[in-house]
Amino acid sequence: MKHTFALSPLVANTSAQSAEFASADCVTGLNEIGQISVNNIAGSQQDVEQAIAQKADEQGASWYRIIQMYEDQRPDNWRVQAILYA
């Protein structure tokens, strides 16, 4: 069974990464520098957000916005797409 989650605009990256979560209404004026897709991330929703923040940081992004996040057919196995911003 697939579960799809909507992320709150107030969710912020609390890890040591420099890339931070940006809600849809906050990206106006930011430069989009790419998009990432990550499959087979195990763990909780917070684990997934930390993995995306780390990947965004590795790509040199200052901000990221998760545009799709859903649990695959196996529980606690996630697929995520995010847009990266400078």
Rosetta silent file (secondary structure, phi, psi, omega in degrees, C-alpha in Angstrom):
SEQUENCE: MKHTFALSPLVANTSAQSAEFASADCVTGLNEIGQISVNNIAGSQQDVEQAIAQKADEQGASWYRIIQMYEDQRPDNWRVQAILYA
SCORE:     score description
SCORE:     0.000 S_00000001
   1 L     0.000  129.355  179.862    0.000    0.000    0.000 S_00000001
   2 L   -88.735  139.933  174.215    1.417    3.370   -0.990 S_00000001
   3 E  -117.891  132.336  176.018    1.268    6.304    1.390 S_00000001
   4 E  -114.090  137.479 -177.543    1.700    9.849    0.123 S_00000001
   5 L  -120.349  137.856  171.057    2.548   12.640    2.518 S_00000001
   6 L   -95.000  134.837 -178.403    2.141   16.375    2.169 S_00000001
   7 L   -92.362  139.309  177.859    4.905   18.293    3.853 S_00000001
   8 L   -69.218  141.466  177.866    4.152   21.214    6.094 S_00000001
   9 L   -65.137  -11.476 -178.083    5.543   24.557    4.910 S_00000001
  10 L   -95.115   -0.547  179.769    7.102   24.928    8.355 S_00000001
  11 L   -67.377  130.439  179.899    9.274   21.820    8.093 S_00000001
  12 L  -127.647  154.867  177.303   12.917   22.851    8.326 S_00000001
  13 L   -76.014  119.497 -178.301   16.178   21.040    8.000 S_00000001
  14 L  -107.408    5.051  178.387   17.520   20.532   11.509 S_00000001
  15 L   -82.732 -176.987 -176.901   20.607   18.546   10.577 S_00000001
  16 L   -80.232    2.677 -178.865   24.103   19.951   10.230 S_00000001
  17 L   -70.983  155.458  178.970   23.671   20.399    6.456 S_00000001
  18 L   -88.977  -23.745  177.125   23.748   23.872    4.964 S_00000001
  19 L   -72.304  137.879 -177.117   20.925   23.265    2.468 S_00000001
  20 E  -122.551  152.708  176.831   17.552   24.129    3.992 S_00000001
  21 E   -65.464  138.840  175.032   13.952   23.208    3.236 S_00000001
  22 L  -128.724  128.474  177.429   11.998   25.856    1.309 S_00000001
  23 L   -76.147  163.780 -175.997    8.221   25.796    1.014 S_00000001
  24 H   -57.353  -35.977 -178.366    6.580   26.468   -2.349 S_00000001
  25 H   -79.862   -2.787 -179.129    5.658   30.034   -1.411 S_00000001
  26 H  -105.655   -2.590 -174.390    9.278   30.852   -0.453 S_00000001
  27 L   -92.088   -5.664  177.133   11.084   29.902   -3.679 S_00000001
  28 L   -59.199  127.145 -179.659   10.045   32.934   -5.719 S_00000001
  29 L    92.899  -13.057  176.313   13.229   34.725   -6.674 S_00000001
  30 L   -84.848  149.397  178.395   15.493   31.742   -5.987 S_00000001
  31 L   -88.843  120.215  176.783   17.479   30.256   -8.871 S_00000001
  32 E   -73.274  125.469 -177.489   16.554   26.661   -9.634 S_00000001
  33 E  -113.028   -3.157  178.211   19.800   24.738  -10.140 S_00000001
  34 E   161.660 -178.058  179.178   18.523   21.207  -10.597 S_00000001
  35 E  -138.949  143.116  176.986   16.329   18.372   -9.522 S_00000001
  36 E  -124.840  147.514  174.027   17.150   15.174   -7.672 S_00000001
  37 E  -126.735  132.955 -179.656   15.331   11.872   -7.427 S_00000001
  38 E  -130.907  130.060  179.260   16.167    9.356   -4.748 S_00000001
  39 E  -116.165  157.343  173.165   14.739    5.847   -4.524 S_00000001
  40 E    62.169   42.398  173.035   14.918    3.183   -1.855 S_00000001
  41 E   -88.378  121.360 -179.704   15.517    5.409    1.149 S_00000001
  42 E   -91.633  147.201  174.767   14.835    3.340    4.250 S_00000001
  43 L   122.582 -161.201 -177.606   13.563    4.819    7.478 S_00000001
  44 L   -87.009  175.096  177.459   11.140    7.429    8.698 S_00000001
  45 H   -60.455  -37.123  178.537    9.960   10.598    6.981 S_00000001
  46 H   -67.034  -37.314  176.209   12.582   12.554    8.955 S_00000001
  47 H   -61.842  -40.396  179.367   15.318   10.188    7.746 S_00000001
  48 H   -64.340  -45.349  179.820   14.208   10.850    4.181 S_00000001
  49 H   -61.891  -38.876  177.461   14.291   14.625    4.696 S_00000001
  50 H   -66.015  -39.144  178.146   17.820   14.389    6.124 S_00000001
  51 H   -64.184  -41.121  178.536   18.967   12.313    3.138 S_00000001
  52 H   -66.564  -42.251  178.060   17.538   14.892    0.721 S_00000001
  53 H   -59.738  -40.910  179.569   19.164   17.745    2.668 S_00000001
  54 H   -65.885  -44.330  179.185   22.514   15.969    2.456 S_00000001
  55 H   -65.010  -39.495  177.303   22.171   15.350   -1.288 S_00000001
  56 H   -61.947  -42.936  178.465   21.129   18.968   -1.846 S_00000001
  57 H   -62.326  -42.685  178.652   24.171   20.112    0.100 S_00000001
  58 H   -62.162  -29.857  179.868   26.434   17.835   -1.974 S_00000001
  59 L   -85.577   -1.450  178.792   25.031   19.456   -5.130 S_00000001
  60 L    84.722   16.449 -179.299   25.841   22.938   -3.797 S_00000001
  61 L   -81.573  146.978  173.636   22.236   23.954   -3.177 S_00000001
  62 L   -92.961  -26.962 -176.978   21.293   26.449   -0.503 S_00000001
  63 E  -138.628  155.199  171.977   17.634   25.406   -0.526 S_00000001
  64 E  -141.735  151.902  175.874   15.566   22.420   -1.563 S_00000001
  65 E  -131.642  119.462  178.094   11.851   21.830   -2.017 S_00000001
  66 E   -76.931  121.637 -177.860   10.466   18.305   -1.896 S_00000001
  67 E  -103.318  -19.706  176.339    7.903   18.009   -4.669 S_00000001
  68 E  -151.908  133.191  179.336    7.055   14.326   -4.336 S_00000001
  69 E  -149.404  118.237  177.086    7.544   11.913   -1.493 S_00000001
  70 E  -146.575  154.573  179.213    5.868    8.570   -1.162 S_00000001
  71 E   -83.623  129.901 -179.709    6.349    5.259    0.502 S_00000001
  72 L   -70.153 -175.517 -177.953    7.020    2.436   -1.928 S_00000001
  73 L   -62.653  -30.117  175.751    5.225   -0.903   -1.773 S_00000001
  74 L   -86.682  133.678  179.337    7.549   -2.052    0.984 S_00000001
  75 L   -58.149  145.400  178.645    6.966   -0.233    4.292 S_00000001
  76 L    59.229   32.748  176.268    9.580    2.358    5.266 S_00000001
  77 E  -128.724  110.865 -167.179   11.007    2.430    1.732 S_00000001
  78 E  -110.056  151.971  171.072   10.665    5.889    0.194 S_00000001
  79 E  -122.755  134.940 -173.451   10.905    7.559   -3.213 S_00000001
  80 E  -140.490  143.247  169.551   11.513   11.296   -3.295 S_00000001
  81 E  -126.742  138.909 -179.371   11.907   14.091   -5.838 S_00000001
  82 E  -141.977  150.742  174.033   13.160   17.532   -4.924 S_00000001
  83 E  -101.264  137.296 -179.407   14.043   20.767   -6.683 S_00000001
  84 E  -104.288  143.668 -178.748   17.327   22.426   -5.723 S_00000001
  85 E  -131.392  149.522  176.032   17.828   26.181   -5.490 S_00000001
  86 L   -93.751    0.000    0.000   20.836   28.478   -5.155 S_00000001
